[in-house]
Amino acid sequence: MSNQETDSEKTGDPETDRLSGRLRRYAKVGAAVGGLAADLGAKQLFGKTLNRDRHASDLRSALGGLKGPLMKVAQLLSSVPDMLPQEYARELTELQANAPSMGWTFVKRRMTSELGPDWRDKFANFEREATAAASLGQVHYATGKDGRELACKLQYPDMESTVEADLKQLKLIFQIYRRFDSAVDTREIYEEISERLREELDYRREARHMALYGNILKNEAGAHVPIPVPELSTRRLLTMDWLHGRKLLEFKERDQEHRNRVAKNMFRAWYLPFYAYGIIHGDPHLGNYSVREDFSINLLDFGCIRVFPPTFVQSVIDLYYALRDGNEALAVSAYETWGFENLSKELIEVLNIWAKFVYAPLMEDRVRPIEETNAMAYGAEAAAKVHGELKRLGGVTPPREFLLMDRSTIGLGSVFLHLRAEINWCETFHELIDGLDVKAIGTRQEAALATVGLARKEG
């Protein structure tokens, strides 16, 4: 029996990693994925050609009814080129993270388990219908006894069992992939996904992340962070300020100046914490922020936060200068610091194809739309070329740090494409890195984390 199961028995908490719940999840996901694995094996055994489009579509259909954290994983992977074949990525982007919300009877039971039988007495008002539902939980609007507007994020039941079951089956999905495509070794990426997903289950940790970002961005007029309410929060319930705003896509038709302001505020909200503190928000999903009428940004979700050593921040900056100046030695040093191993000259050239696509908007000191070089078609073409070359060279093992950094970059690029933003990306970038003392990042980072009761973990 695992430590978690032993702790569950000691505390009498039926939500903590229930074995029965995990077994049910294994059965559902295992049946969906296992059938596809058997189909693939039969095709290989009898020498038949795999129809990858059909197989990817079948995988999406098999997973689509399950919802939960596996959907979050799928969306994460589908945004990172070369992590999955193009056919898989295209189908997985169609997955929806919106799970059906819990009914009122379920909500009352869950709130009682988190705040006690008198939980309703702690609020002046608590809306029965969820305002938002996602992969791990749902949000209810409430009002505190003092009239404060609140958002209550309530985790779905038995999510620890669900996450553990989904992670086990994710290994099988990766195995299916590796049986017919060895361009990318996903072992490190699996470890990164596992750690981040398990962290997202702990809403007390998310409250600390929220407080961390509140401190980091306190002087940024273009970004707002809710304040958590500890007395109304638990490990599976997070209560915070309700921040008024509208969905980003509702601003797509505003005039160019206002769309540009939204884009610049998004850029700074994501990258100021990274370059000043070595900390990044790893999930720029459209549901994780809203936009105010003054075009500033509300950051709403802090479950997926990654802390990097200062050397990693330096390597991201070094790679920019290496690409700009054609400095091959500096590029090699940057990739090695990221964690790439066994780098040959050919492999460096292949990695640079993708890096040049990602960094392209920063290379010209002028106002420009991001799609000049970062349009979806061009990105798909670059990804396909990288994938083919990696396969020819025997594959690569991306370091785990690569996943969320790339996810953030590509996710934000998608936002800027939606907004049709035209700003000086180079100038905005240099506002963050010029005069930056990378050696001081560690000191700032350590102090910021300690203030909210967190510490950076190695690896």
For each residue, the residues with C-beta under 8 A, 3 or more apart:
1: 5 6
2: 5 6 17
3: 6 7
4: 7 8 16 17 160
5: 1 2 8 9 17 19
6: 1 2 3 9 10
7: 3 4 10 11 16
8: 4 5 11 12 13 14 16 17 18
9: 5 6 12
10: 6 7
11: 7 8 16
12: 8 9
13: 8 16
14: 8 18
15: 18 113 157 158 159 160 236
16: 4 7 8 11 13 160
17: 2 4 5 8 22 160 161 164
18: 8 14 15 21 22 158 160 161
19: 5 22 23 161
20: 23 24 161
21: 18 24 25 158 161 162
22: 17 18 19 25 26 161 162 164 165
23: 19 20 26 27
24: 20 21 27 28 161
25: 21 22 28 29 161 162 164 165 166
26: 22 23 29 30 165 168 169
27: 23 24 30 31
28: 24 25 31 32 66
29: 25 26 32 33 63 66 70 165 166 169
30: 26 27 33 34 169 172
31: 27 28 34 35
32: 28 29 35 36 62 63 66
33: 29 30 36 37 59 62 63 169 172 173 176
34: 30 31 37 38 172
35: 31 32 38 39 62
36: 32 33 39 40 55 58 59 62 176
37: 33 34 40 41 172 175 176
38: 34 35 41 42
39: 35 36 42 43 55 58
40: 36 37 43 44 50 55 176 179 180
41: 37 38 44 45 179
42: 38 39 45 46 48
43: 39 40 46 48 49 50
44: 40 41 47 48 50 179 180
45: 41 42
46: 42 43
47: 44
48: 42 43 44
49: 43
50: 40 43 44 55 180
51: 54 55
52: 55 56 85 87 88 180
53: 56 57 87
54: 51 57 58
55: 36 39 40 50 51 52 58 59 87
56: 52 53 59 60 85 87 88 90 91 92
57: 53 54 60 61 91
58: 36 39 54 55 61 62
59: 33 36 55 56 62 63 88 91 92 173
60: 56 57 63 64 91 92 94 95
61: 57 58 64
62: 32 33 35 36 58 59 65
63: 29 32 33 59 60 66 70 71 74 95
64: 60 61 95 96
65: 62
66: 28 29 32 63 70 71
67: 70 71 97 99 100 135
68: 71 72 99 135 136 156 159 162 163 166
69: 72 73 135 136 159 162 163 166 167 197 200
70: 29 63 66 67 73 74 166 169 170
71: 63 66 67 68 74 75 95 96 97 99 135
72: 68 69 75 76 97 135 136 197
73: 69 70 76 77 166 170 193 197
74: 63 70 71 77 78 92 95
75: 71 72 78 79 92 93 95 97 285
76: 72 73 79 80 193 283 403 407
77: 73 74 80 83 84 89 92 189
78: 74 75 83 84 88 89 90 92 93 95
79: 75 76 93 407 410 411 414
80: 76 77 83 403 406 407 410
81: 89 354 379 380 382 383 386 387 410
82: 183 184 354 383 386 387 390
83: 77 78 80 89 184 186 189 398 403
84: 77 78 88 89 92 177
85: 52 56 88 89 177 181 387
86: 89 90 380 383 384 387
87: 52 53 55 56 90 91
88: 52 56 59 78 84 85 91 92 177
89: 77 78 81 83 84 85 86 92 93
90: 56 78 86 87 93 94
91: 56 57 59 60 87 88 94
92: 56 59 60 74 75 77 78 84 88 89 95
93: 75 78 79 89 90
94: 60 90 91
95: 60 63 64 71 74 75 78 92
96: 64 71
97: 67 71 72 75 134 135 285 287
98: 133 134
99: 67 68 71 133 134 135 138 156
100: 67 133
101: 129 130 133 138
102: 106 107 110 130 138 154 156 157
103: 106 107
104: 107 108 128
105: 108 109
106: 102 103 109 110 157
107: 102 103 104 110 111 128 130 140 154
108: 104 105 111 112
109: 105 106 112 113
110: 102 106 107 113 114 154 155 157 236 237
111: 107 108 114 115 119 120 126 154 237
112: 108 109 115 116 117 119
113: 15 109 110
114: 110 111 119 154 234 236 237
115: 111 112 118 119 122 232 234 237
116: 112 119
117: 112
118: 115 121 122
119: 111 112 114 115 116 122 123
120: 111 123 126
121: 118
122: 115 118 119 145 232
123: 119 120 126 142 143 144 145 150 232
124: 143 144 145 147
125: 142 143
126: 111 120 123 140 142 143 152
127: 131 140 141 142
128: 104 107 140
129: 101 140
130: 101 102 107 133 138 139 140
131: 127 139 140 141 151
132: 138 139 287
133: 98 99 100 101 130 137 138 139
134: 97 98 99 137 138 287
135: 67 68 69 71 72 97 99
136: 68 69 72 155 156 159 200 201 303
137: 133 134 153 154 155 156 159 236
138: 99 101 102 130 132 133 134 153 154 156
139: 130 131 132 133 151 152 153 154
140: 107 126 127 128 129 130 131 151 152 154
141: 127 131 149 150 151 152 242
142: 123 125 126 127 149 150 151 152 239
143: 123 124 125 126 147 148 149 150
144: 123 124 147 148 149 150 229 232
145: 122 123 124
146:
147: 124 143 144
148: 143 144 241
149: 141 142 143 144 241 242
150: 123 141 142 143 144 229 232 239 240 241 242
151: 131 139 140 141 142 226 239 240 241 242 243 300
152: 126 139 140 141 142 232 237 238 239
153: 137 138 139 203 237 238 239 240
154: 102 107 110 111 114 137 138 139 140 236 237
155: 110 136 137 159 201 203 236 237
156: 68 99 102 136 137 138 159 162
157: 15 102 106 110
158: 15 18 21 161 162
159: 15 68 69 136 137 155 156 162 163 201 236
160: 4 15 16 17 18 163 164 201
161: 17 18 19 20 21 22 24 25 158 164 165
162: 21 22 25 68 69 156 158 159 165 166
163: 68 69 159 160 166 167 197 198 201
164: 17 22 25 160 161 167 168
165: 22 25 26 29 161 162 168 169
166: 25 29 68 69 70 73 162 163 169 170 197
167: 69 163 164 170 171 193 194 197
168: 26 164 165 171 172
169: 26 29 30 33 70 165 166 172 173
170: 70 73 166 167 173 174 190 193
171: 167 168 174 175 190
172: 30 33 34 37 168 169 175 176
173: 33 59 169 170 176 177
174: 170 171 177 178 186 190
175: 37 171 172 178 179
176: 33 36 37 40 172 173 179
177: 84 85 88 173 174 180 181 186
178: 174 175 181 182 185 186
179: 40 41 44 175 176
180: 40 44 50 52 177
181: 85 177 178 184 391
182: 178 185 391 394 395
183: 82 387 388 390 391 395 396
184: 82 83 181 387 390 395 396 397 398
185: 178 182 188 395 396 397 398
186: 83 174 177 178 189 190
187: 190 191 397
188: 185 191 192 339 397 398 399 400
189: 77 83 186 192 193 398 400 402 403
190: 170 171 174 186 187 193 194
191: 187 188 194 195 400
192: 188 189 195 196 400 401 403 404
193: 73 76 167 170 189 190 196 197 403
194: 167 190 191 197 198
195: 191 192 198 199
196: 192 193 199 200 282 304 306 404
197: 69 72 73 163 166 167 193 194 200 201
198: 163 194 195 201 202
199: 195 196 202 205 303 304 305
200: 69 136 196 197 206 303 304
201: 136 155 159 160 163 197 198 235 236
202: 198 199 205 206 235
203: 153 155 206 207 233 234 235 236 237 238
204: 207 208 233 234 235
205: 199 202 208 209 454
206: 200 202 203 209 210 238 301 302 303
207: 203 204 210 211 228 230 233 238 240
208: 204 205 211 212 452 453 454
209: 205 206 212 213 302 303 305 452 454
210: 206 207 213 214 225 226 227 228 240 302
211: 207 208 214 215 227 228 451 452
212: 208 209 215 216 279 302 305 448 449 451 452 454
213: 209 210 216 217 225 273 281 299 302 305
214: 210 211 217 218 225 226 227
215: 211 212 218 448 451 452
216: 212 213 272 273 276 277 279 448
217: 213 214 220 223 224 225 269 272 273 299
218: 214 215
219:
220: 217 223 268 269 272
221: 296
222: 261 264 265 268 269 295 296 297
223: 217 220 265 268 269 296 297 299
224: 217 243 292 296 297 298 299
225: 210 213 214 217 298 299
226: 151 210 214 240 241 242 243 298 300
227: 210 211 214 240 241
228: 207 210 211 233 238 239 240
229: 144 150 232 233 239 240 241
230: 207 233
231:
232: 115 122 123 144 150 152 229 237 239
233: 203 204 207 228 229 230 237 238 239
234: 114 115 203 204 237
235: 201 202 203 204
236: 15 110 114 137 154 155 159 201 203
237: 110 111 114 115 152 153 154 155 203 232 233 234
238: 152 153 203 206 207 228 233
239: 142 150 151 152 153 228 229 232 233
240: 150 151 153 207 210 226 227 228 229
241: 148 149 150 151 226 227 229
242: 141 149 150 151 226
243: 151 224 226 290 298 300
244: 290 292 298
245: 289 290 291 292 298
246: 250 251 290 291 292 293
247: 250 286 290 291
248: 251 252 262 286 289 290 291 415 418 419
249: 252 286 418
250: 246 247 291
251: 246 248 254 258 259 262 291 295 419
252: 248 249 259 418 419 420
253:
254: 251 258 259 262
255: 258 259
256: 259 260 420 422
257: 260 261
258: 251 254 255 261 262 295
259: 251 252 254 255 256 262 263 419 420 421
260: 256 257 263 264 419 421 422 423
261: 222 257 258 264 265 295
262: 248 251 254 258 259 265 266 291 295 297 419 421
263: 259 260 266 267 415 416 419 421 423
264: 222 260 261 267 268 421 423 428
265: 222 223 261 262 268 269 295 296 297
266: 262 263 269 270 284 289 297 412 415 416
267: 263 264 270 271 412 423 425 428
268: 220 222 223 264 265 271 272 428 432
269: 217 220 222 223 265 266 272 289 297 299
270: 266 267 273 274 280 281 284 408 412
271: 267 268 274 275 280 429 432
272: 216 217 220 268 269 275 276 432
273: 213 216 217 270 276 277 279 280 281
274: 270 271 277 278 279 280 308 313 316
275: 271 272 313 317 432 433 436
276: 216 272 273 432 436 441 444
277: 216 273 274 441 444 445 448
278: 274 307 308 309 310 312 313 441 442 445
279: 212 216 273 274 305 306 307 308 445 448
280: 270 271 273 274 305 306 308 404 405 408
281: 213 270 273 284 288 299 302 304 305 408
282: 196 304 305 306 403 404 407 408
283: 76 288 301 303 304 404 407 408 411
284: 266 270 281 288 289 407 408 411 412 414 415
285: 75 97 288 301 411
286: 247 248 249 289 415
287: 97 132 134 300 301
288: 281 283 284 285 299 300 301
289: 245 248 266 269 284 286 297 298 299 300 301
290: 243 244 245 246 247 248 297 298 300
291: 245 246 247 248 250 251 262 295 296 297 298
292: 224 244 245 246 295 296 297 298
293: 246
294:
295: 222 251 258 261 262 265 291 292
296: 221 222 223 224 265 291 292
297: 222 223 224 262 265 266 269 289 290 291 292
298: 224 225 226 243 244 245 289 290 291 292
299: 213 217 223 224 225 269 281 288 289 302
300: 151 226 243 287 288 289 290
301: 206 283 285 287 288 289 304
302: 206 209 210 212 213 281 299 305
303: 136 199 200 206 209 283
304: 196 199 200 281 282 283 301 404
305: 199 209 212 213 279 280 281 282 302
306: 196 279 280 282 401 404 405
307: 278 279 445 449 456 457
308: 274 278 279 280 312 313 401 405
309: 278 312 313 442 456
310: 278 313 314 438 439 441 442 445
311: 314 315 337
312: 278 308 309 315 316 337 338 401
313: 274 275 278 308 309 310 316 317 438 441
314: 310 311 317 318 337 438
315: 311 312 318 319 333 334 335 337 338
316: 274 312 313 319 320 334 405
317: 275 313 314 320 321 433 436 438
318: 314 315 321 322 330 331 333 334 337
319: 315 316 322 323 330 331 334 335 355 359
320: 316 317 323 324 359 362 429
321: 317 318 324 325 327 330
322: 318 319 325 326 327 328 330 331 334
323: 319 320 326 331 352 355 356 359 363
324: 320 321 359 363
325: 321 322 330
326: 322 323
327: 321 322 330 331
328: 322 331 332 348
329: 332 333
330: 318 319 321 322 325 327 333 334
331: 318 319 322 323 327 328 334 335 348 352 355
332: 328 329 335 336 343 348
333: 315 318 329 330 336 337
334: 315 316 318 319 322 330 331 337 338
335: 315 319 331 332 338 340 343 348 351
336: 332 333 339 340 341 343
337: 311 312 314 315 318 333 334
338: 312 315 334 335 399 401 402
339: 188 336 399 400 401 402
340: 335 336 343 351 396 397 398 399
341: 336 397
342: 347
343: 332 335 336 340 347 348
344: 347 348 393
345: 348 349
346: 349 350 389 393
347: 342 343 344 350 351 393 396
348: 328 331 332 335 343 344 345 351 352
349: 345 346 352 353
350: 346 347 353 354 386 389 390 393
351: 335 340 347 348 354 355 386 396
352: 323 331 348 349 355 356
353: 349 350 356 357 382 385 386 389
354: 81 82 350 351 357 358 382 383 386
355: 319 323 331 351 352 358 359
356: 323 352 353 359 360
357: 353 354 360 373 374 378 379 382
358: 354 355 406 409 410
359: 319 320 323 324 355 356 362 363
360: 356 357 363 372 373 374
361: 364 368 370 372 373 374 425 426
362: 320 359 425 426 429
363: 323 324 359 360 426
364: 361 368 426
365: 424 426 427
366: 424 426
367: 422 423 424
368: 361 364 372 422 424 425
369: 372 420 421 422
370: 361 373 374 413 416 417 421 425
371: 374 375 417 420
372: 360 361 368 369 375
373: 357 360 361 370 378
374: 357 360 361 370 371 378 379 413 416 417
375: 371 372 378 379 417
376: 379 380 417
377: 380 381
378: 357 373 374 375 381 382
379: 81 357 374 375 376 382 383 410
380: 81 86 376 377 383 384
381: 377 378 384 385
382: 81 353 354 357 378 379 385 386
383: 81 82 86 354 379 380 386 387
384: 86 380 381 387 388
385: 353 381 382 388 389
386: 81 82 350 351 353 354 382 383 389 390
387: 81 82 85 86 183 184 383 384 390 391
388: 183 384 385 391 392
389: 346 350 353 385 386 392 393
390: 82 183 184 350 386 387 393 395 396
391: 181 182 183 387 388 395
392: 388 389
393: 344 346 347 350 389 390 396
394: 182
395: 182 183 184 185 390 391
396: 183 184 185 340 347 351 390 393
397: 184 185 187 188 340 341
398: 83 184 185 188 189 340 402 403
399: 188 338 339 340 402
400: 188 189 191 192 339 403 459
401: 192 306 308 312 338 339 404 405
402: 189 338 339 398 399 405 406
403: 76 80 83 189 192 193 282 398 400 406 407
404: 192 196 280 282 283 304 306 401 407 408
405: 280 306 308 316 401 402 408 409
406: 80 358 402 403 409 410
407: 76 79 80 282 283 284 403 404 410 411
408: 270 280 281 282 283 284 404 405 411 412
409: 358 405 406 412 413
410: 79 80 81 358 379 406 407 413 414
411: 79 283 284 285 407 408 414 415
412: 266 267 270 284 408 409 415 416
413: 370 374 409 410 416 417
414: 79 284 410 411 417 418
415: 248 263 266 284 286 411 412 418 419
416: 263 266 370 374 412 413 419 421
417: 370 371 374 375 376 413 414 420
418: 248 249 252 414 415
419: 248 251 252 259 260 262 263 415 416
420: 252 256 259 369 371 417
421: 259 260 262 263 264 369 370 416
422: 256 260 367 368 369
423: 260 263 264 267 367 427 428
424: 365 366 367 368 427 428
425: 267 361 362 368 370 428 429
426: 361 362 363 364 365 366 429 430
427: 365 423 424 430 431
428: 264 267 268 423 424 425 431 432
429: 271 320 362 425 426 432 433
430: 426 427 433 434
431: 427 428 434
432: 268 271 272 275 276 428 429 436
433: 275 317 429 430 436
434: 430 431
435:
436: 275 276 317 432 433 441
437: 440 441
438: 310 313 314 317 441
439: 310 442
440: 437 443 444
441: 276 277 278 310 313 436 437 438 444 445
442: 278 309 310 439 445 446
443: 440 446 447
444: 276 277 440 441 447 448
445: 277 278 279 307 310 441 442 448 449 456
446: 442 443 449 450 456
447: 443 444 450 451
448: 212 215 216 277 279 444 445 451 452
449: 212 307 445 446 452 454 455 456
450: 446 447 453 454 455
451: 211 212 215 447 448
452: 208 209 211 212 215 448 449
453: 208 450
454: 205 208 209 212 449 450
455: 449 450
456: 307 309 445 446 449
457: 307
458:
459: 400
